Amino acid sequence: MAEYLIREATVADAATIARHRRLMFQAMDVFGPEDEPGFNAAVERYVERELPGGRFRAWIVEADGQPVAGGALLVHRGAVPFPGFINDEPSATLFNVWTEPDHRRRGLAERIVRTMIEWCREQGIRRLSLHATDDGRGIYARFGFEPTTEMRLTLD
């Protein structure tokens, strides 16, 4: 069995983060392999721009020096007051949790989520949210995430 190392991502990981994001959306049937040809480049630009500032954070899991899983979060500073969170506290959105198929069922997604939660706790971030796939819902529920009433509209 491979030995797994989890580390915080750097700008040099932008292509890996973009690849994982594309694969995650493909697994959810949001788009196919040929859709959105500029998607990876747009994600890479985003990572290169936002990672150094600290608002965007990401973690990579490696096996034998190769990235096999990852996850990210976005910190929201000065969030609108919300019941239980009225003191202008930051919040975070977790996203982009992905594990390569050959490395699934080894607890890697759980390690990534735990790492992100611990990081948030160290930063004093208490309110976390995410969008869960059917496959990921159980992992998040074990950490105490609960379904919400969120809906979405995409304007043309």
C-alpha positions as CSV (number, residue, x, y, z in Angstrom):
1,M,0.0,0.0,0.0
2,A,1.2,3.5,-0.9
3,E,2.4,5.9,1.8
4,Y,0.4,9.1,1.6
5,L,1.7,12.6,2.4
6,I,-0.7,15.6,2.7
7,R,0.8,19.1,2.2
8,E,-0.5,22.6,1.6
9,A,-0.5,23.4,-2.1
10,T,1.7,26.1,-3.7
11,V,1.3,28.0,-6.9
12,A,3.3,25.3,-8.6
13,D,0.3,23.0,-8.0
14,A,-2.0,25.1,-10.1
15,A,-2.2,22.6,-13.0
16,T,-3.0,19.7,-10.5
17,I,-5.7,21.8,-8.8
18,A,-7.2,22.6,-12.2
19,R,-7.1,19.0,-13.3
20,H,-8.8,17.8,-10.2
21,R,-11.5,20.4,-10.5
22,R,-12.2,19.3,-14.1
23,L,-12.3,15.7,-13.2
24,M,-14.6,16.4,-10.3
25,F,-17.1,18.2,-12.6
26,Q,-16.8,15.4,-15.2
27,A,-17.6,12.9,-12.5
28,M,-20.7,14.9,-11.7
29,D,-21.7,15.0,-15.4
30,V,-21.5,18.8,-15.4
31,F,-19.5,18.7,-18.6
32,G,-17.7,16.1,-20.7
33,P,-14.0,15.9,-21.6
34,E,-14.2,18.3,-24.5
35,D,-16.4,20.9,-22.9
36,E,-15.1,24.2,-21.7
37,P,-11.7,24.1,-23.5
38,G,-10.4,27.1,-21.5
39,F,-11.5,25.8,-18.1
40,N,-8.2,24.4,-16.9
41,A,-6.3,27.6,-17.9
42,A,-8.9,29.7,-16.1
43,V,-8.6,27.7,-12.9
44,E,-4.8,27.9,-13.1
45,R,-4.9,31.7,-13.5
46,Y,-7.3,31.8,-10.5
47,V,-4.9,29.7,-8.3
48,E,-1.9,31.7,-9.4
49,R,-3.7,34.9,-8.5
50,E,-5.5,33.9,-5.3
51,L,-3.3,31.4,-3.6
52,P,-0.5,33.8,-2.6
53,G,-3.0,36.2,-0.9
54,G,-4.2,33.5,1.4
55,R,-7.9,33.8,0.7
56,F,-7.8,30.7,-1.4
57,R,-6.1,27.7,0.3
58,A,-5.5,24.1,-1.1
59,W,-4.0,20.8,0.0
60,I,-2.6,18.0,-2.0
61,V,-2.2,14.4,-1.1
62,E,0.8,12.7,-2.7
63,A,1.8,9.0,-3.1
64,D,5.4,8.4,-4.2
65,G,5.7,12.1,-5.1
66,Q,2.6,12.1,-7.4
67,P,-0.6,14.0,-6.6
68,V,-3.5,11.6,-6.0
69,A,-6.0,13.7,-4.1
70,G,-6.7,17.3,-3.1
71,G,-9.1,19.8,-1.8
72,A,-9.5,23.6,-1.4
73,L,-11.3,26.3,0.5
74,L,-12.1,29.9,0.1
75,V,-12.1,32.2,3.0
76,H,-14.8,34.9,3.1
77,R,-13.8,37.8,5.3
78,G,-16.4,40.2,6.7
79,A,-19.3,37.8,6.1
80,V,-22.8,39.2,6.4
81,P,-24.0,38.5,10.0
82,F,-25.9,35.3,10.3
83,P,-27.7,33.8,13.3
84,G,-25.0,32.6,15.7
85,F,-22.4,34.5,13.7
86,I,-23.0,38.2,14.4
87,N,-19.5,39.5,15.1
88,D,-18.2,39.9,11.5
89,E,-16.6,36.5,11.6
90,P,-14.9,35.0,8.6
91,S,-16.4,31.9,7.0
92,A,-15.1,29.4,4.5
93,T,-16.4,27.4,1.6
94,L,-14.8,24.0,1.1
95,F,-14.7,22.7,-2.5
96,N,-12.7,20.8,-5.1
97,V,-12.3,17.6,-3.0
98,W,-11.1,15.0,-5.4
99,T,-9.4,11.6,-5.2
100,E,-8.0,9.7,-8.2
101,P,-10.0,6.5,-8.7
102,D,-7.1,4.2,-8.1
103,H,-6.6,5.7,-4.6
104,R,-10.2,5.8,-3.4
105,R,-11.6,4.0,-0.3
106,R,-8.4,4.7,1.6
107,G,-9.6,7.7,3.7
108,L,-7.9,10.4,1.6
109,A,-10.9,12.6,1.2
110,E,-11.6,12.3,4.9
111,R,-8.0,13.3,5.6
112,I,-8.3,16.3,3.3
113,V,-11.6,17.5,4.9
114,R,-10.2,16.9,8.4
115,T,-7.1,19.0,7.5
116,M,-9.2,21.8,6.1
117,I,-11.5,21.8,9.2
118,E,-8.4,21.9,11.5
119,W,-6.9,24.7,9.5
120,C,-10.2,26.7,9.8
121,R,-10.4,26.0,13.6
122,E,-6.8,27.3,14.0
123,Q,-7.8,30.5,12.1
124,G,-10.9,31.0,14.2
125,I,-13.3,30.2,11.3
126,R,-16.4,28.5,12.7
127,R,-18.8,28.6,9.8
128,L,-18.0,26.3,6.9
129,S,-20.1,25.3,3.9
130,L,-19.8,23.2,0.8
131,H,-21.7,21.6,-2.0
132,A,-21.7,17.8,-1.7
133,T,-22.0,15.1,-4.4
134,D,-24.0,12.0,-3.5
135,D,-20.7,10.1,-3.2
136,G,-19.2,12.7,-0.8
137,R,-22.3,13.4,1.4
138,G,-21.4,10.6,3.9
139,I,-17.9,11.9,4.5
140,Y,-19.2,15.4,5.2
141,A,-22.0,14.2,7.4
142,R,-19.5,12.3,9.6
143,F,-17.9,15.7,10.3
144,G,-21.2,17.2,11.2
145,F,-22.1,19.1,8.0
146,E,-25.9,19.3,7.5
147,P,-28.0,20.0,4.4
148,T,-29.2,23.5,3.9
149,T,-31.8,25.3,1.8
150,E,-29.4,26.6,-0.8
151,M,-30.7,27.0,-4.4
152,R,-28.9,28.4,-7.5
153,L,-29.8,30.5,-10.5
154,T,-27.4,31.1,-13.4
155,L,-28.2,34.3,-15.4
156,D,-27.6,34.6,-19.1
